Amino acid sequence: MFRNTRLPAIPLMSTVWLLFTAGSAFAANDDQRDKMNAGFDEDIARLTAQIEKSPKTVDLYSRRGDASFFRRKFAEAVADYEKMVELQPDLDTSHWRKGIAYFYAKRYKDAAKQFENYHSFDNVDRENGIWRYLSQTKALGRAKAREGLLKYEKDDREPFPDVYRLFAGEKTADEVLGRIMLEKTTPEERNKRLFYAELYVGLNEFVEGRLESADLPGQHLFHAPQLGADRLQQTQQVSDWRTGC
C-alpha cells in the first residue's frame, strides 16, 4: 500500500485507510495498541534513516507520513505530506491524506482548502465534502459551513448521502443510524456502514462542541477526534501496509 508515489484516483479513503474487515472496528486493548505503536515507531525510525540517505525520494516521505499519522503524530505527518508536494507539486490536488492530517493537527483552514482542492480532482466522492464541512465548521462555524456545502449530482455509496443530510440539517443522528439498522443488507455491510456513520456523527459532535453527548448511553458516538484516529489505526489496510503488501 502507498508504494506508488501518485495518489490513486479512487473514492476518498474507502479502500485506502478505512476499509474494515469483520471485527476490525473495535478499540484495541492496551497491549495491542502498545504493540502497534511500537511497530509504527520502528517504521518511522527505519524510514528516517532511509530519508537521510535519499532525501528526495517522495515515497519515503509518504510512508513515514502514514506511520506518523497512525502513531497520532499529526504535525509530523503534515510535514512529510507537505514535503511530498514540495518535491512533486502535481501531487497536491489529489493529496487527501494531507487534508485529514491537517484536520487532526487542528489546522482546520488548511484542511478545508485541501478538501476543496480535491473536489476539483474528484467531484463525485461525497466523503471529501464531509471532511471539508467538518473542517469549515471548526474554522468558520456551522452556518458558514452549511452555506458552503459542496454540491453533488450523483448519489454516493451508503451511508454518505444520509451523513451529508445530517450536516445540512435535514436529518438527525438517530435517523441516520436508525436507517442503517433497518436496511436489509449483510451483517458485514451493515457493520461497515455503521462504522462510517458513527465516525462522522461523532466527528460532527466534536466540531459542534458537544463532546459530552459521546458519553450518553445509546448515542453510538466516538470520543472524537482522538478515538477516530485510534480506529483508523486498526484497519486491515494498516496491517497490510506495515507488512509491505
N, C-alpha and C positions, 0 to 999 in steps of 0.2 A: 504494500500500500504506500502511496505517495513516493514511489520510486521514480516516477516521471515528474520532471520539473513543471511542465504545463498543467494547470489545474483542469480537471475534466469538466466538460460541459454536460453536467447531469443535474437532476433535481438537487437543490441545495441540501447537503448533509444527509439525505435519505439513505444513500448506500455507502456513505463515506465514514461518518462518525456515529450515527445513531440507528443503524440497522441492528435491532436487538434480536437475539435468538431466545428461545424459551428459557425463562429463568434468569436471564441476564439483567433484568431491570430491578434487581434487588440490591439494597445497600450492602456493600461489602462489610464483613466484620473487621475488627481492628487488625487481626493477624493478616487477613487477605489484603487489606489496604496498605499495611506496612510492607508486605512483600511486593505489591505492585509499585509502591513509591520507591522502594529500593531498586527495583528494576529500571524505573524511569531515571533515577539518579545515575545508574550505571550507563544508561544510554546517553544521557547528557554529557557525562564525563568523556565517554568514548568519542562522541561526535565533536566535542570541543577540541579534543586532541587532533581529530581529522581536519577540522577547520583551520587550526593553526598551521597545518601543512598545506592545505588547499583553500585559502581564504576567499577565493572567487567561485567556489563550487556551490551553485544555488541549492542543489538538492540537499546538501548537508545542513544548510540553514532551515530548510523546510522540515527536515526530520527532527532537528533539535528543537525547533519551534513547537512542533507537535508534542514532543516529550515534555517540554516545559509547560505547555498548556495542560496536559493531563496530570502533571505534577502540581498544578494550580499555581504556577509561577507565571502569572499572566503578563506582567510587564516584560519579562524575558521573552515570552512567546511573541509579543508585539514587536520587540526589537529584531528578532530573527525574521519575522514575516516582512517587516519593513526593509530589512537588508536584502531579502529576496527581490523585492521590487526595485531597490536601488541597483542591483546587479542585472536585473532583467525587467525593465519597465513595462513590457507588454503583459506581464502577469497581473498588474494592478487591478484592472477592471473585474477580473474573474476571481479575485482572491477573497472569497467569502470567509475563509478561516481568519483572516486579518480582522474582518468586521466583528466576528464573535470574540476574538481576543481583546479587541478594543472595548467591547461591552463589559467583559468580566474585569478588565483593567480600569473600569469606571471612566473611560474616555468616550462618553456617550455621543457627543457631537461627531467625533471621528468615526464612530461605529455607524451612525446614521448615514453619513456621507459615503462610507464604503458600501453599504447595502443599496444606496441609491445608485452608485456606480454599477453595482452588479446587475441592477434592473435593466440597464442598457445592454448588458451582456446576455441576460436571460429574463425575458418579460413574461414568462409563463409560471415560474415557480413561486407560488404564494408564500412559501416559508420564508423567502427573502423579505417579502413585505411584512411578515410578522416580526422579524428581527429589526427591521427599520422602524416599525411602530414602537416596539419596546424601547429602542434607543432614543427615539424622538420624545417619547413620553418622559423619560428621565431628563432629557436635555431641555425640552421646551414646554412640558406639561401635556396633560391628556387632550385638552381641547385642540391645541395646535397639531398634535399627533393625529387626531381623528380627521382633522381637515386635510392632512397630508397623506392619508392612507392611499397607497398605490392602487390603481385600478387594474382588475384582471377580467378579461373577457371569457376565459375558459375556466371550467371547474378544475380544481386540483385534486390530488389524492386525499382521502379522508385521514384525519379529521380537520384538515387545514381550512376548508371553507367555513366550517362552524366556528373555529377559533377566530377567524377573521371577522365573523359576525359578532362574536363576543367583543372584540376590540371596537367595532363600530357601534356598540351599544344596542345591538339587535337581539342578542341572546345573553342569558346568564350562564355562569359557570356550571350550575346544576343542570341546566338544559343541555349544554354541550356534553357533559359527562353522562347524563342520563340517556341521551340518544344512542351513545355508543353501547351502553349496556342492553338496550332494547333491540339493536340491529341483529339480523340473522347473519352470522359470519362464523368463521372458525375461531376457536379459542386463541390460537396464535395471532390471528389478525386483530382480534379484539384487544388482546394484551398490548400489541404494538400501538394501536390507536389510543388506548388509554395512556400509554407512556407519553406519547406526544402531547395529548390533551392535558395531562397532569403537569407536564413540564411547562407548557405555555400558560396554562391557568395560573400555576404557581409563580412564574415569572411576571405575569400581569399583576398578581397581588404584590409582588416586590416593587415593581415600578410605580404602582399607585400608593405605596406606603402602607399597605395593610398586612404586614408580615404576621401580626398576631392571629389572623384568620387561619394561618397554616397550622395552628395548634388546635383548632376546633375539631371535635370528632366528626368524621364523615365528610370532611371537606376535600379529601384526596389531594391535598396541596403539598408542595415542597417547601422546605425552608430555603427559599431561593435568595440569592443565586448560587450559594455555595453547594447545596446538595445537588442542584442541577449539574454543576461541574463534576461532582462526585459520580453522578450517574453516567455522565459522558465517559468517564474513565473506565467504566466496566463493560463496554461493548465488546462483542466478539471481534469487531474490526480492530480494536486496540490490541487485543491479544495477537491477532494475525500480524499487525504492524510490528509488534515487538519481536516476533519470531522471524521477521523478514519475508512474510508472504505477500 
